[in-house]
Amino acid sequence: MADHLQQLLAQFQAQMTIPAIVFLRVAAAMFLIPGFGERGVPVRLRLVLAIAFTMVTWPLAIQRVQFPWPPFSLRLIIDESVVGLAMGAFFRLFIQMLEMAGTIAAQAMSLSQLFGAGVGQDPMPAIGNLLVISGIALAMIGGLHIKLALALADSYRVFPPGTLPAPGDFSQWGIRGVAGAFARAFALAGPFVLLSLIYNIALGAINRAMPQMMVAFIGAPAITLGALILLAVTSAYILSVWVGRMDAGLFNPFGDIW
């Protein structure tokens, strides 16, 4: 009887080894993944989501790579956690892109003093808050959970279990992602920056023509109205471009998507 129990225990351990290894990477990524890793999401719910993602990612991962044996070691735990955090941080850049675009637009339109409670409870301009909430909603509608599971499973092709890439390649991947996010954020906020430039040039010309007029009192309501109209006109296009970039990043996180 004891021999049978030991055999069953050994089989159970062998069956649960791979899901446990996958859980290390998925759980680390879950702290930063857009939508699921927001600070407003309770920790217990994140744990449940990490287990659910593990159950989905596990069958896909074993089709892509051979998992190491013996299974657990301190280096394996550290490597899997680091890779998971790196994947989560990369996907988080897409939310940061919307936040930066909203901040640039608000600063250009003199609306940066209007704050709203962001998704992560951090103060941000109301434009950025609107873009972030709308972007997360669109991503969820578009099947973000499925795309994230596939991306995490594909990460095992580039980062096999228990191995880390060369530090130079790892850092270049991160630097390229941060630089690309900044560039895309500025491009998304481009219409607001252009409108701000036109507004300031016109305000300067009017001030030179009529120095006695308080142009700031006239221009402030005009730039606010113009910013709101421009936001209503361009928000759909901004979000569509952002969704396309995020889908490209989820499909090929390690390619030239920026």
Residue pairs with C-beta under 8 A, 6 or more apart in sequence:
17 67
17 69
17 71
17 72
18 58
18 61
18 62
18 67
18 71
19 54
19 55
19 58
20 71
20 72
21 67
21 71
21 72
21 76
21 80
21 161
22 54
22 57
22 58
22 61
23 50
23 51
23 54
24 76
24 77
24 80
24 81
24 84
25 80
25 81
25 83
25 84
25 87
25 152
25 155
26 50
26 53
26 54
26 57
26 84
26 152
27 47
27 50
27 54
27 84
28 80
28 81
28 82
28 83
28 84
28 85
28 88
29 37
29 84
29 85
29 87
29 88
29 91
29 152
30 36
30 37
30 46
30 49
30 50
30 53
30 84
30 88
31 37
31 46
31 85
31 88
32 85
32 88
32 89
32 91
32 92
33 88
33 91
33 92
33 148
34 91
34 92
34 94
34 95
34 136
34 139
34 144
35 136
35 139
35 140
35 144
36 46
36 49
36 145
36 148
37 46
37 88
37 92
38 119
38 120
39 120
39 121
40 119
40 120
40 121
41 49
53 145
53 148
53 149
53 152
56 149
57 149
57 152
57 153
60 149
60 150
60 153
61 67
61 152
61 153
61 156
64 153
64 154
64 156
64 157
65 156
65 157
65 160
65 161
66 160
67 161
68 76
68 161
68 162
73 162
75 162
76 161
76 162
79 161
79 162
79 163
79 164
80 161
80 162
82 164
83 155
83 159
83 164
86 170
86 174
87 151
87 152
87 155
87 253
89 174
90 173
90 174
90 177
90 249
90 253
91 148
91 151
91 249
91 250
91 253
93 177
93 178
93 180
93 181
93 249
94 135
94 181
94 242
94 245
94 246
94 249
95 119
95 132
95 135
95 136
96 181
96 185
97 181
97 184
97 185
97 188
97 242
97 245
98 128
98 131
98 132
98 135
98 185
98 188
98 242
99 118
99 124
99 128
99 131
99 132
99 185
100 128
100 181
100 182
100 185
100 186
100 189
101 128
101 131
101 184
101 185
101 186
101 188
101 189
101 238
102 124
102 125
102 127
102 128
102 129
102 130
102 131
102 132
102 189
103 112
103 124
103 125
103 128
104 185
104 186
104 189
104 192
104 193
105 111
105 125
105 127
105 128
105 189
105 192
105 193
105 227
105 231
106 112
106 114
106 125
106 126
106 127
106 128
107 125
108 189
108 192
108 193
108 195
108 196
109 127
109 192
109 195
109 196
109 223
109 224
109 226
109 227
110 220
110 223
110 224
111 125
111 126
111 127
111 224
111 227
112 125
114 125
114 126
115 123
115 124
115 125
115 126
116 123
116 124
116 125
116 126
116 129
116 130
117 123
117 129
118 124
118 128
118 129
118 132
119 129
119 132
119 133
119 136
124 132
127 227
127 231
130 231
130 235
131 235
131 238
131 239
131 242
134 235
134 239
135 239
135 242
135 243
135 246
138 239
138 243
139 243
139 246
142 243
142 247
144 250
147 247
147 250
147 251
148 250
150 250
151 250
151 251
151 253
154 253
155 253
158 165
158 254
159 165
164 170
165 173
173 254
176 258
177 258
179 258
180 257
180 258
181 258
183 258
184 242
184 245
184 258
186 193
188 238
188 241
188 242
191 230
191 234
192 227
192 230
195 223
195 226
195 227
195 230
196 223
199 219
199 222
199 223
199 226
203 215
203 216
203 219
206 213
206 215
207 213
207 215
245 257
245 258
248 255
248 257
249 257
